[in-house]
Amino acid sequence: MAISFPPFRNFRSRKAAEKEGQRLRGGQSASALTQPSLKRSPRRGLEDGSGREIGERSPISPSNRSRLLAVWGVLMIGGAGLALNLVRLQIVQAPMLRQRAENQQTVALRPFVPRRPIIDRQGNVVAIDEPAHTLYAHPFLFQQSRQEMATQLAPILNRPEQELFQLFSSSDSGIRVEYDLPEETANRITNLGLDGLELERHQQRFYPQQDLFATVVGYVNTERQGQAGLEYSQQSILERSIEPVQVSRAGDGAIIPDELSGSFLHQDDLQLQITLDGRLQRATRLALEQQMQQFGAKRGAVMVMDVQTGEILSMVTEPSYDPNQYYQFDLDLFRTWVLTDSYEPGSTFKPINVAIALESGAVSPNDVFYDEGRIEVDGWPIQNSDYNERGGGRGSLSVQEIIQYSSNVGMVHIMESLDPADYYGWLEKIGLGQPTGIDLPFESQGQIKSLEQFVGSPVEPATTAFGHGFSVTAMQLLQLHGALANQGEMVVPHVVRGLYNAEGQAYWRPKLPAPRRLFSPQTAQSVLGMMEVAVQEGTGESAQILGYRIAGKTGTAQKPSPDGGYYESARITSFVSILPAESPRYVVLVVIDEPQGEDAYGSTVAAPIARGVMEALIAIEGIPPSQPQVVEEPTEY
């Protein structure tokens, strides 16, 4: 147990204390006289002689008060500023600062995704993305001489040694030697183990069929942008759309892989399928090339269309280009001229005019017109192509015979049966001066005179009657003859079937306009019968195929001169055919520009090409003969 003691005190007697006090009062020391006398205030305690309480502060001087107020003001202003800044950061600018922080901590990744492949109607690849390499040279890093480097690379790159040597001598670094090297070639270069060479990997658009589909497919440039054909018009469909993915990154900028989902690099297997058949394309190209070489033609084109659906089964133009090396070809070859260029169709338009005359009721199939061989309309001479050869006209001709012999004068008389304004209205109704609506780019709409010009000058309806004085594209002419073959209904031509997956299931198909009726089935059938006679007995005999009924019409038109009038020797020959005539399904159009020779006509140049194309079409589509051959059994004796 702890024992506590009271504090020590120096106790003295009361009497001794009093004596001590009296002694001090009676004989104060000098030091005591210097001390102020103290007295206790009953209310405030001890006071000195001046009456001021001991411990009381002295009054603040005005200067000190000003200093205090200044310090206090500064502190208040600083505090208010801090408070305002806090409000600004936490409330006003909070969303912006939060977004800035997120931007610093995250990054948007857009993975490289190949363009969708293009396949033909049989599923054969027409265009596809594949790995490629760009070869760069940095001569300052070469361990061998420039000449030795050129010697080793020349056979691999298939380029002359001297050319590579000059290229290596042009700079010390950053020389682009080759672009779009295939994987195999890049591996061969890598295996050489040469210093100073750099291979940069990327994706390239590869066209395994080379120039076979170039007219339709087009090409993609180095920036992976379509520049012609379907690569241009279907850019949005061919490009796979994948949204950027927001992922976090570490302090050093590295991507945090844990935040990438498993489907980050997933891509669909959809392919753009076109209506063209590669087998028919090859047969068409062969027939076209052979005839163009024989007649030294400037250019030529062949198209095949399904008249019921509008699908283009073949479209070939010559000369063409290889889209894998598009940069080596002339820019004019990139135009699909059967769509972009218009021309005067000549006699191939006569069946369309006859259909107009029949449908309007101006003439009937049994009407007869007199062919003088040569006439004048408003001072302008018009004559048949064989006028000089025959030395006159053919006399009375039926409508069918006018088509059969391709009589210009007879056609003028037929179309004179229509009022010019009504005739012009029909030309507008069938679509002259309007594009076909095909799903390929840069289509022209042709050209037709104004109503005032057409009605005001008698020669305009007269020349239009035999296919002159206006212009159409080859695609427009194909579409119009397709309407004759399709019982008078006109469909929209197209080359895109849709997007299909790897199993061949349709994912998307283009929505096409409904067919538009131009002529009655009776009118269309009547004109087809006339065109069939033209192949059997008229100018289209060279397109005959044994066992098959074919309707067709030749055309030979002079090319107009920019200065007015027509060139004497420059002409366009053409032929349009429909098969089988008894149940029309396909229309074939051949156009040959500027064939050379005195015998260069639609019947001699274009019709044989159409026959070759139709023979291939019959084999590919399995079209049965119109007239089965009767095989006689041998007589038994």
Secondary structure as GFF3:
##gff-version 3
##sequence-region A 1 637
A	DSSP	alpha_helix	14	26	.	.	.	ID=ss1
A	DSSP	alpha_helix	30	33	.	.	.	ID=ss2
A	DSSP	beta_strand	39	41	.	.	.	ID=ss3
A	DSSP	beta_strand	45	47	.	.	.	ID=ss4
A	DSSP	alpha_helix	62	87	.	.	.	ID=ss5
A	DSSP	pi_helix	88	92	.	.	.	ID=ss6
A	DSSP	alpha_helix	94	105	.	.	.	ID=ss7
A	DSSP	beta_strand	106	109	.	.	.	ID=ss8
A	DSSP	beta_strand	118	119	.	.	.	ID=ss9
A	DSSP	beta_strand	125	137	.	.	.	ID=ss10
A	DSSP	three_ten_helix	139	141	.	.	.	ID=ss11
A	DSSP	alpha_helix	146	157	.	.	.	ID=ss12
A	DSSP	alpha_helix	161	168	.	.	.	ID=ss13
A	DSSP	beta_strand	175	181	.	.	.	ID=ss14
A	DSSP	alpha_helix	183	192	.	.	.	ID=ss15
A	DSSP	beta_strand	197	206	.	.	.	ID=ss16
A	DSSP	alpha_helix	214	217	.	.	.	ID=ss17
A	DSSP	alpha_helix	229	233	.	.	.	ID=ss18
A	DSSP	alpha_helix	235	238	.	.	.	ID=ss19
A	DSSP	beta_strand	245	248	.	.	.	ID=ss20
A	DSSP	three_ten_helix	257	259	.	.	.	ID=ss21
A	DSSP	beta_strand	271	274	.	.	.	ID=ss22
A	DSSP	alpha_helix	278	295	.	.	.	ID=ss23
A	DSSP	beta_strand	299	306	.	.	.	ID=ss24
A	DSSP	beta_strand	312	318	.	.	.	ID=ss25
A	DSSP	three_ten_helix	323	328	.	.	.	ID=ss26
A	DSSP	three_ten_helix	331	334	.	.	.	ID=ss27
A	DSSP	alpha_helix	337	340	.	.	.	ID=ss28
A	DSSP	beta_strand	342	343	.	.	.	ID=ss29
A	DSSP	three_ten_helix	346	349	.	.	.	ID=ss30
A	DSSP	alpha_helix	350	360	.	.	.	ID=ss31
A	DSSP	beta_strand	368	371	.	.	.	ID=ss32
A	DSSP	beta_strand	374	377	.	.	.	ID=ss33
A	DSSP	beta_strand	380	383	.	.	.	ID=ss34
A	DSSP	alpha_helix	387	390	.	.	.	ID=ss35
A	DSSP	beta_strand	395	398	.	.	.	ID=ss36
A	DSSP	alpha_helix	399	405	.	.	.	ID=ss37
A	DSSP	alpha_helix	408	415	.	.	.	ID=ss38
A	DSSP	alpha_helix	420	429	.	.	.	ID=ss39
A	DSSP	alpha_helix	451	456	.	.	.	ID=ss40
A	DSSP	alpha_helix	459	465	.	.	.	ID=ss41
A	DSSP	beta_strand	472	473	.	.	.	ID=ss42
A	DSSP	alpha_helix	474	485	.	.	.	ID=ss43
A	DSSP	beta_strand	489	490	.	.	.	ID=ss44
A	DSSP	beta_strand	496	500	.	.	.	ID=ss45
A	DSSP	beta_strand	506	508	.	.	.	ID=ss46
A	DSSP	beta_strand	516	517	.	.	.	ID=ss47
A	DSSP	alpha_helix	521	537	.	.	.	ID=ss48
A	DSSP	three_ten_helix	541	543	.	.	.	ID=ss49
A	DSSP	beta_strand	551	560	.	.	.	ID=ss50
A	DSSP	beta_strand	566	579	.	.	.	ID=ss51
A	DSSP	beta_strand	586	593	.	.	.	ID=ss52
A	DSSP	pi_helix	602	606	.	.	.	ID=ss53
A	DSSP	alpha_helix	607	621	.	.	.	ID=ss54
###
